Amino acid sequence: MTLIRTLLAVLLLSLPSAAAWTSEQKGWALGTSGILTQMGNSRHDVLFRTEQSPAAEQEARSLLAGWWGVHTRAELPSTIDSLLKDDGDRVHIVWNYSRAVNVARWAYGATLLSEDETWNIIVPAAQRLQLTFGSWQELGLAYLAARRRWYTEEDSSRRHAEYAYRAMVMDPNSPWRKYAWNLDLGNGKRVSASAEKTAVIEIAAHPKGLICVRLGIPDHVSEEPYDSAIEEAVGCRPRITAARRNGPDWIVDTECVRPDTQRGSQVVVQFNLEPIASQLRREGVTQIFSYIENIPRGDSNLSPAAYDSWIEDGLQFYLDYHSLRRSLPEITLTFGIPPQGVRMFFAAAGFFVVLSLLGAWTMRRSAWVAHFPALFWGLWIVVTISFHGLAIAGFRSGVEGIGADILTLGWYGTGALLLRAATEFLILWPQIRAAVPRRRALKISLWRSLTEIPFAIVLVLLCNPQNPLDFGVLIVMLALGAATAFVAWHRLRLTLGEKGGTVQEGELHDAVFETARSMHVPLRRLYILPENIGLRVAPSVGSKGDLMIPERLLQAANRREINGVVAYELMLIKNRHLNMIWSAVIPMLVVLIWRAYVYQTSSSENFTLIREAGIMISALGAFQKSLGKVRSGAEKAFLAAGGDAEGLIAGLARIARLAGSKLSLPLFASIAKRCGIAQERVPALIEVGFPETGHYSIPYFRRDKLDLLS
């Protein structure tokens, strides 16, 4: 069949000339593809775009090619003809004719059809749809049913189409509201007027019994107020907070407090929408959409079950369609933490406290003590989220979302901080009680714990699936956490007494600066940490190129041991070790945010213990791997610069004994292997060291004027 004959076959359904149709008839006809147009965020009152342009034409051609495989005018008639011929029943008609209208609009935008040719396809298809259905609502619901049958039942796609349907029946500017269903389309057929009108009610329930109601009434003309109907529906006298017109529609916002809904850490509230439905019926409304929303803070349930429910931006939504031709059922909304959940939380919290204290006591002399903070905060996150600790703590505040979490963490986080400080004291006190008084040890424990808790709190807020990720808030929280940790770290160093006196001359001074020159290290100052001032026994470096050596270490260690340890510390200065530690936090945060985002956007309603453990392990693993690279880089630079690896091993062993730590033979063996030292030398280096090299004499320094290592 030639192109002209094919096109004529398609246009047999049309009237002779598009000029005979009015703008209202054309607008009505365009409304038959209203759901598709709404889903594409396009205008309903033009065929394709307001103005034809190369960009608009290319867009239309891409749509035709991508969705229908139509690239040329010759391929178009058979596509439209196949749609218009597939009309075996009402479902086929609405599905195919609506899409045929949309294809014709795209073909016009792609300049494959003239304007007259386009209307000669669209208007006859619209006439057939008007004769097949009895209202815009009936046509729209039939289209949604057909879409679910032949296209997809995927939730996101279905909800997108249903949202477009609700917009079409509720927006006063949509063609479904502007044009009466029985508008004369010029085909000589009489169509009955539609009796369908759609209203909407939104109910938001909050802790402390606050209930907000928004009612949208189409074509509202009645002067009868809805106060009494809303009061019967929600159980408390409403206060109107706003009332406005949206074209012919009336929208009223109310709120009231129903205190009997609160039951511990749970809200249970009943809604009876029938009084509102009864008043809407008197205004001719036949259909109502009901939205019920709340912030779950635990479990959330609606009985009887709604047509659809989902969580978005931390809110639980329940959506239902109700025909007002029958009575509406009573609805019960329950959200929060049930009593058994509260009991489980208190049991888990008690177990966490006992396990933390026992764990700190038993692990204080084991190699696992270095991992205790990560284990502590990981278990705290599990109790806080999986057992709804944060939700239970914040439920009674009356605030919701991240605001409630931040407000609650003021005291909930304080409790965690004090417990962590207690565990740190149990770990630290046996090692330092001979050197410092108990009060100072308590301060050290508190400041050390405070350096950890800001990031633990950020981690909790990130991992909470009921708080969607807001990157602006996230950046602010991370900045505040970093600032708090920095201040706490500074106070910790002051409490630890990490102050030293400057060394200007002497044997140690000359040896250290000569080593720095030979290794090309920009050493700025050398400090001595006086005995009985600070607890540190190992040398430490500052961020500005300073080195501090404890007097206690000089008294105990031999020259070669000091030289080996100092040379390694100088490499940390050269590699900007402190700055690199902070850079190691970056991959940890990237992994953490990515995994939290994935889990928050997954289909799961809540985090499992495995997921939370996965976040913790991934973040900690990324941090340790990055930190390991920093240490490894310093070690390689140390060897490349001619560092004394045997002196380093002997010096590290001496430091471990002075600190009262258990010597880890595998750790020293791994260092020896990387440094090319025979394994059989390791025991002697650890036990004996280099006594033949003697000790450095303690250099002169001002004991009355000490500076904090920065």
Secondary structure, DSSP 8 states (H G I E B T S, - for coil): --HHHHHHHHHTTS-S-GGGS-HHHHHHHHGGGHHHHHHTT--SSSSS-SS--HHHHHHHHHHHHHHH---SGGGHHHHHHHHHH--SSHHHHHHHHHHHHHHHHHHHHTTSS-HHHHHHHHHHHHHHHHHH-SSHHHHHHHHHHHHHHHT---HHHHHHHHHHHHHHHH-TTSHHHHS-TT---SSS---------EEEEEEEE-GGGEEEEEEEETT------SHHHHHHHHSS--EEEEEEEETTEEEEEEEEE-GGGB-SSEEEEEEE-HHHHHHHHHTT--EEEEEEEE--SSEEEEES--SEEEEETTEEEEEEEEETTS---EEEEEEE--HHHHHHHHHHHHHHHHHHHHHHHHHTTSGGGGGHHHHHHHHHHIIIIIT-HHHHHHHTTS--HHHHHHHHHHHHHHHHHHHHHHHHHHHHHHHHTTTS-HHHHHHHHHHHHHTTHHHHHHHHHHH-TTS---HHHHHHHHHHHHHHHHHHHHHHHHHHT-EEEE--SSHHHHHHHHHHHHTT----EEEEE-TTT----S-EE-TTSEEEEEHHHHHHS-HHHHHHHHHHHHHHHHTTHHHHHHHHHHHHHHHHHHHHHHHHTSS-SS--HHHHHHHHHHHHHHHHHHHHHHHHHHHHHHHHTT--HHHHHHHHHHHHHHHT----HHHHHHHHHHHT--GGGHHHHHHT--GGG---------TTS-EE--
